[in-house]
Amino acid sequence: MAIRTAQSSGRNRRVKRTALPQSDSTFLLEIGTEELPSGFLPNVLDELVMLSKQMFEGSRLKVDSLKVLGTPRRLALVVNGVELKQASLMEEVFGPPKSAAFDSAGNPTKAAEGFAKSQGVPVAHLVIKETPKGLYVCVQKQQKGLPAKRVLVDAVPSLLAKLHFPKAMRWNDSRVRFARPIRWIVAMLGKDVVPFEFAGVRSGQRTLGHRFPQKKRTRSPEAGWTIPHASHYLKTLTNAGVVVDPNERRDLIRAQVDKLAKTANGEIDPETRQELIEAAVFGVESPQAILGTFHQDFLSVPKPVLISSMKEHQGFFSLIDDKGALLPKFIAVTNMPWGDKKLITKGNERVLAARLKDAQHFFREDVKRSLAQRVPDLGQIVFHQKLGTVYQKVERVKALVGWFADTVGRPELKTECERAAWLSKADLTTGMVGEFPTLQGVMGEEYARYGKESAPVCHAIGGQYYPRFPEDRLPATLPGVLLAVADRCDSIASFFSVGMVPTGSEDPLGLRRAAYGVVRLVTETPLRLNMVEVFTQSSECLNAQGVPCKMANSIQESVAFIIDRLKFFAKQTSNLRDEVMEAVIRVRPADCCDIFDLLTRMRALQAMALQADFEPLMIGFKRAHRIVEKEQWQEVSVDPGRFIHEAEHTMFRSLGLAQRIVSEAVVQQDYEQALRALLELKVPIDEFFGSVLVNDDSPAIRANRLSLLAGIDRVFCQMADFSCMPSGG
C-alpha cells in the first residue's frame, strides 16, 4: 500500500501549509508531554512516520496521506483518507497432506475429519492446495474487516509503545517508558474520539495550548482546548498560540533571525547557524527572535570561546561583521511571542553576561601557564586503562608524525610537526576545555598563538580533530593533516593491539569514524603512505612503552579495518561497485597498502568497465585465466621458436608491448594508460583462441602456449584481479 507522506521530521522537507479537509476519514493523534529535549524530536518524528505506515498497512487500512507534526510539548500525526473499514482477509489454514487426509478411493480419513472439526467446518469444505511440500488440505476462512475506529483502539497504543528515545523514563504505576511524562492524549477519527489508555492517560479530544497565556486572553493555559474535529487540529493549535508544524517554525525563525542580523549590520556566524536553527525549531512552540548585546570588554576573549559560550550554554546566535570579526551582539529565539520583549532581552543579556564572565575568567587563568608547561600534567590523565595516559599517547603521536614528515618527503616540516604533536593535547588540562569540551584543539591553537608558537604549529594543533564528521572540512595545512592522521592511526593501532575491535554496529571508541577520517585525509590531501608501515611504526611505539599486544595479527587487522572504511568511502563518494573494489584489493601486496593508490585504481577500473569493449575483452581474458588456473600453470617463459601459427607471434608481440606499457604506467600511476594497453589485447587474444589449440599433442608446444596464456594473466594482474569482474562489465 502506497502512503503519501506529507512531512517527516520537518528537517529537510518543506510542505505548504493548507487547511485539512473536514472528513470523517481524517485521523488525528497527539501525544502531549512535558518538554521533550530538542535533540530527541527529529528522530522520533521520523520513527513515527515509519511506525504509522506499518500500523496502517498491518491493520489493512488504506490511507491517502500521512503527516507528522511536533513541538517540545507534543508529537502529532494527521492522516487523511483513512478507509473507514478494514479490507476483508481470506485466511488459509493448512492441515495434513492430501495423502494422509484421503484414502486411495478419495474418502476422507480420520485425519481429515479431525482437522475439519478443529476448524469448525464440514469435511466437504476442505480444499486441496499445491504447496512447495506437495498437496495439502486447507480451510479457507474469510475474516471480515472491522471498523477503522475499532482497529485503531488496539493499534495506536502498540504504536506508541514502539517509539524509541535516547533516554526514557518511568513516572507512574503504568511502568510505561517514554522520553518525558505523558500528560494528555488526543485521538480522533473525524469527530469521534478513538478511546484507549496509554501510560495511565485516557485519550480524548482536549489539547493544551502554549504554556504561557497570550495577551488579552483570560483563558488559563491549563484550561485546554477542545478539538471539534480531527481536521480542525491546525486551526485549534493556531488559536492556542502554537505553531505545530516544524517547517513553519523553521521558516519563521530564519526570517526573524536574518531580519535582526541585518538590523545589527551583521550576519549570523555560518559555522553555527544551521545547528542553532534546528535546535530552535525543536525547542519552542511559537518562536520570537530578539536582539541583545554584551559588553565590548568580552571581545578580548578569543572569538571561538564567545561563540561556544553563546551556542552551547544559551543556544544564542553569534553575529559577525563583513570581515568576520565578532560583534558584541547576539540573537536569541524565545518561546514568548507576546511577552515583554525589552524585559526578556534584558534577562537574556544578564544571563549571557554571567556566562561570558566565567569564560573570561577561565581564559585569564589558563594563559598563566603555557601549553609546554602543561604537557607533564597529561601524565595524570588516563587515555585508557589498558593503554596508559594521554602523555604516553602524545609521545607515540610525536614519534609517528615525525616519521610521516620524512616518509612523505617533507623533512623540513618534521620539527614543527613534532612540536605540534607534543603540545596537541595540553589544552585538555585547561579550565576552558573542561567547561567547553568541544573546544579542544580550538583552544590549543589559541593558547599556542598566545604563547608565541609558530603559525604552522598553531594551525596544526587547531586542525588535528578535523574532519569531525564525514562531510567536515580537512585541516588547512600539511602539518595539521599529518598530525590528524597520526592521532587517528595511533588510536586504531592502540585499541586493536589490546583486542578492542569494533563489532557489529557497536563502535563505542569511535574507531570507524577515526578510520574514515584517515581515508579522507590520505586520499583527499593526498598522501602516499603505506598503511602496513604506518601500523608497524605504531606497534613499535606501543612496544617501546611496554604496552602488551594481545592481538598477534593486529597490524594486518588494522590495515584491513582501514581498507573496509576505504570501500565504504569509495562507494559513498564515487559509487564504486563491490566487484571493482575487490578486483583491485586482491592484487594488493601483503606488505603494502597505499590507499590513495588503491582508490585511484578503483576509479580507473570502474570507468573502463563502463566502456563498450570491456565485456568482449573479459570473455577472452577469463578464458585464458580459467585455463591457467585449471592447469595451475606458473611458468611464463615463452619460446617464440615453437610458435606454429601467426596468431601466436601476434599474441607474443602484443603481450610484450602491453607488458612494457602497463609496467611503466603502473609505476607512474597512469592507470588509464595501463587499462588502454590492456584493451589493445582484445583482438590478439580473440585471434589466438580462434586459430590455436592450446592442448597440442606435443607437450613442449602445449607448455609454450600455456606460458603465453600465463603471461596474459600476469599482465592483467598488474592492474587488478579481473577474474572478479562480471563478463558484462
Secondary structure, DSSP 8 states (H G I E B T S, - for coil): ---EEEESSSSS-----------TT-EEEEEEES---TTTHHHHHHHHHHHHHHHHHHTT---SEEEEEEETTEEEEEEES--SB---EEEEEEEEEHHHHB-TTS-B-HHHHHHHHHTTS-GGG-EEEEETTEEEEEEEEEE---BHHHHHHHHHHHHHHT---SS-B--STT---BSS-EEEEEEEETTEE---EETTEEEESEE---SS--TT--S-GGG-EE-SSGGGHHHHHHHTT----HHHHHHHHHHHHHHHHHHTT-EE-HHHHHHHHHHHHTT-SS-EEEEEE--GGGGGS-HHHHHHIIIIII--EEEE-TTS-EEEEEEEEES-TTS-HHHHHHHHHHHHHHHHHHHHHHHHHHTTS-HHHHGGGGGGSEEETTTEEHHHHHHHHHHHHHHHHHHTT-GGGHHHHHHHHHHTTGGGGSHHHHH-GGGTTHHHHHHHHHTT--HHHHHHHHHTT--SSTT----SSHHHHHHHHHHHHHHHHHHHHTT---BTTB-TT-HHHHHHHHHHHHHHTT---BHHHHHHHHHHHHHHTT-----TTHHHHHHHHHHHHHHHHHHHHH---HHHHHHHHHTS-TT--BHHHHHHHHHHHHHHHTSTTHHHHHHHHHHHHHHHHHHT-------GGG--SHHHHHHHHHHHHHHHHHHHHHHHT-HHHHHHHHHTTHHHHHHHHHH--SS-SSHHHHHHHHHHHHHHHHHHHTT--GGGS-TT-
